[in-house]
């Protein structure tokens, strides 16, 4: 009985995580033909501030990092 309850709770938890992943903004798929948002924020390191027009046609590596 207790094992069945644990399995049910685990299934419910997996279902809840799947629903959250499906509706989160991070789960949004790329939309071909739609322009990327403009680059904002800063400070820029080792470069002048760039715009998407400056990068058009180039391969761009974006590295996200934080202190912590």
PyMOL CGO cylinders between C-alpha atoms (Angstrom):
from pymol import cmd
from pymol.cgo import CYLINDER

trace = [
    CYLINDER, 0.00, 0.00, 0.00, 2.73, 2.47, 0.98, 0.3, 1, 1, 1, 1, 1, 1,
    CYLINDER, 2.73, 2.47, 0.98, 4.77, 1.54, -2.10, 0.3, 1, 1, 1, 1, 1, 1,
    CYLINDER, 4.77, 1.54, -2.10, 1.76, 2.22, -4.32, 0.3, 1, 1, 1, 1, 1, 1,
    CYLINDER, 1.76, 2.22, -4.32, 1.31, 5.62, -2.66, 0.3, 1, 1, 1, 1, 1, 1,
    CYLINDER, 1.31, 5.62, -2.66, 4.98, 6.45, -3.25, 0.3, 1, 1, 1, 1, 1, 1,
    CYLINDER, 4.98, 6.45, -3.25, 4.70, 5.47, -6.90, 0.3, 1, 1, 1, 1, 1, 1,
    CYLINDER, 4.70, 5.47, -6.90, 1.56, 7.60, -7.28, 0.3, 1, 1, 1, 1, 1, 1,
    CYLINDER, 1.56, 7.60, -7.28, 3.29, 10.56, -5.64, 0.3, 1, 1, 1, 1, 1, 1,
    CYLINDER, 3.29, 10.56, -5.64, 6.31, 10.13, -7.91, 0.3, 1, 1, 1, 1, 1, 1,
    CYLINDER, 6.31, 10.13, -7.91, 4.08, 9.99, -11.01, 0.3, 1, 1, 1, 1, 1, 1,
    CYLINDER, 4.08, 9.99, -11.01, 2.25, 13.10, -9.87, 0.3, 1, 1, 1, 1, 1, 1,
    CYLINDER, 2.25, 13.10, -9.87, 5.56, 14.92, -9.33, 0.3, 1, 1, 1, 1, 1, 1,
    CYLINDER, 5.56, 14.92, -9.33, 6.81, 13.95, -12.79, 0.3, 1, 1, 1, 1, 1, 1,
    CYLINDER, 6.81, 13.95, -12.79, 3.53, 15.09, -14.33, 0.3, 1, 1, 1, 1, 1, 1,
    CYLINDER, 3.53, 15.09, -14.33, 3.72, 18.43, -12.49, 0.3, 1, 1, 1, 1, 1, 1,
    CYLINDER, 3.72, 18.43, -12.49, 7.30, 19.00, -13.70, 0.3, 1, 1, 1, 1, 1, 1,
    CYLINDER, 7.30, 19.00, -13.70, 6.31, 18.16, -17.27, 0.3, 1, 1, 1, 1, 1, 1,
    CYLINDER, 6.31, 18.16, -17.27, 3.45, 20.64, -17.16, 0.3, 1, 1, 1, 1, 1, 1,
    CYLINDER, 3.45, 20.64, -17.16, 5.68, 23.36, -15.73, 0.3, 1, 1, 1, 1, 1, 1,
    CYLINDER, 5.68, 23.36, -15.73, 8.32, 22.72, -18.38, 0.3, 1, 1, 1, 1, 1, 1,
    CYLINDER, 8.32, 22.72, -18.38, 5.72, 22.88, -21.14, 0.3, 1, 1, 1, 1, 1, 1,
    CYLINDER, 5.72, 22.88, -21.14, 4.31, 26.24, -20.08, 0.3, 1, 1, 1, 1, 1, 1,
    CYLINDER, 4.31, 26.24, -20.08, 7.51, 27.99, -19.02, 0.3, 1, 1, 1, 1, 1, 1,
    CYLINDER, 7.51, 27.99, -19.02, 8.94, 30.73, -21.26, 0.3, 1, 1, 1, 1, 1, 1,
    CYLINDER, 8.94, 30.73, -21.26, 12.21, 28.82, -21.44, 0.3, 1, 1, 1, 1, 1, 1,
    CYLINDER, 12.21, 28.82, -21.44, 10.39, 26.07, -23.31, 0.3, 1, 1, 1, 1, 1, 1,
    CYLINDER, 10.39, 26.07, -23.31, 9.52, 28.45, -26.15, 0.3, 1, 1, 1, 1, 1, 1,
    CYLINDER, 9.52, 28.45, -26.15, 10.78, 27.17, -29.46, 0.3, 1, 1, 1, 1, 1, 1,
    CYLINDER, 10.78, 27.17, -29.46, 12.69, 29.30, -31.97, 0.3, 1, 1, 1, 1, 1, 1,
    CYLINDER, 12.69, 29.30, -31.97, 10.39, 30.92, -34.49, 0.3, 1, 1, 1, 1, 1, 1,
    CYLINDER, 10.39, 30.92, -34.49, 11.88, 31.02, -37.99, 0.3, 1, 1, 1, 1, 1, 1,
    CYLINDER, 11.88, 31.02, -37.99, 11.38, 34.33, -39.72, 0.3, 1, 1, 1, 1, 1, 1,
    CYLINDER, 11.38, 34.33, -39.72, 11.02, 36.29, -36.48, 0.3, 1, 1, 1, 1, 1, 1,
    CYLINDER, 11.02, 36.29, -36.48, 13.86, 38.65, -35.60, 0.3, 1, 1, 1, 1, 1, 1,
    CYLINDER, 13.86, 38.65, -35.60, 15.78, 38.07, -32.39, 0.3, 1, 1, 1, 1, 1, 1,
    CYLINDER, 15.78, 38.07, -32.39, 15.40, 40.68, -29.66, 0.3, 1, 1, 1, 1, 1, 1,
    CYLINDER, 15.40, 40.68, -29.66, 17.98, 43.45, -29.64, 0.3, 1, 1, 1, 1, 1, 1,
    CYLINDER, 17.98, 43.45, -29.64, 21.03, 42.92, -27.44, 0.3, 1, 1, 1, 1, 1, 1,
    CYLINDER, 21.03, 42.92, -27.44, 20.74, 44.86, -24.20, 0.3, 1, 1, 1, 1, 1, 1,
    CYLINDER, 20.74, 44.86, -24.20, 22.57, 45.02, -20.93, 0.3, 1, 1, 1, 1, 1, 1,
    CYLINDER, 22.57, 45.02, -20.93, 26.19, 45.44, -20.25, 0.3, 1, 1, 1, 1, 1, 1,
    CYLINDER, 26.19, 45.44, -20.25, 28.88, 46.23, -19.61, 0.3, 1, 1, 1, 1, 1, 1,
    CYLINDER, 28.88, 46.23, -19.61, 30.45, 45.10, -22.85, 0.3, 1, 1, 1, 1, 1, 1,
    CYLINDER, 30.45, 45.10, -22.85, 33.86, 43.50, -22.36, 0.3, 1, 1, 1, 1, 1, 1,
    CYLINDER, 33.86, 43.50, -22.36, 36.57, 43.62, -25.05, 0.3, 1, 1, 1, 1, 1, 1,
    CYLINDER, 36.57, 43.62, -25.05, 34.31, 45.27, -27.60, 0.3, 1, 1, 1, 1, 1, 1,
    CYLINDER, 34.31, 45.27, -27.60, 32.23, 48.32, -28.29, 0.3, 1, 1, 1, 1, 1, 1,
    CYLINDER, 32.23, 48.32, -28.29, 28.49, 47.80, -27.80, 0.3, 1, 1, 1, 1, 1, 1,
    CYLINDER, 28.49, 47.80, -27.80, 27.09, 45.86, -30.75, 0.3, 1, 1, 1, 1, 1, 1,
    CYLINDER, 27.09, 45.86, -30.75, 23.69, 45.72, -32.43, 0.3, 1, 1, 1, 1, 1, 1,
    CYLINDER, 23.69, 45.72, -32.43, 22.17, 42.78, -34.25, 0.3, 1, 1, 1, 1, 1, 1,
    CYLINDER, 22.17, 42.78, -34.25, 22.74, 44.59, -37.55, 0.3, 1, 1, 1, 1, 1, 1,
    CYLINDER, 22.74, 44.59, -37.55, 26.51, 44.55, -36.78, 0.3, 1, 1, 1, 1, 1, 1,
    CYLINDER, 26.51, 44.55, -36.78, 26.43, 40.77, -36.38, 0.3, 1, 1, 1, 1, 1, 1,
    CYLINDER, 26.43, 40.77, -36.38, 24.25, 39.84, -39.34, 0.3, 1, 1, 1, 1, 1, 1,
    CYLINDER, 24.25, 39.84, -39.34, 25.83, 37.06, -41.42, 0.3, 1, 1, 1, 1, 1, 1,
    CYLINDER, 25.83, 37.06, -41.42, 28.40, 36.18, -38.77, 0.3, 1, 1, 1, 1, 1, 1,
    CYLINDER, 28.40, 36.18, -38.77, 28.70, 33.18, -36.46, 0.3, 1, 1, 1, 1, 1, 1,
    CYLINDER, 28.70, 33.18, -36.46, 28.11, 34.40, -32.91, 0.3, 1, 1, 1, 1, 1, 1,
    CYLINDER, 28.11, 34.40, -32.91, 28.96, 32.51, -29.71, 0.3, 1, 1, 1, 1, 1, 1,
    CYLINDER, 28.96, 32.51, -29.71, 26.98, 33.74, -26.73, 0.3, 1, 1, 1, 1, 1, 1,
    CYLINDER, 26.98, 33.74, -26.73, 28.25, 32.64, -23.34, 0.3, 1, 1, 1, 1, 1, 1,
    CYLINDER, 28.25, 32.64, -23.34, 26.01, 33.19, -20.32, 0.3, 1, 1, 1, 1, 1, 1,
    CYLINDER, 26.01, 33.19, -20.32, 27.70, 33.19, -16.93, 0.3, 1, 1, 1, 1, 1, 1,
    CYLINDER, 27.70, 33.19, -16.93, 27.33, 34.66, -13.51, 0.3, 1, 1, 1, 1, 1, 1,
    CYLINDER, 27.33, 34.66, -13.51, 29.19, 34.92, -10.26, 0.3, 1, 1, 1, 1, 1, 1,
    CYLINDER, 29.19, 34.92, -10.26, 28.12, 32.38, -7.73, 0.3, 1, 1, 1, 1, 1, 1,
]
cmd.load_cgo(trace, "trace")
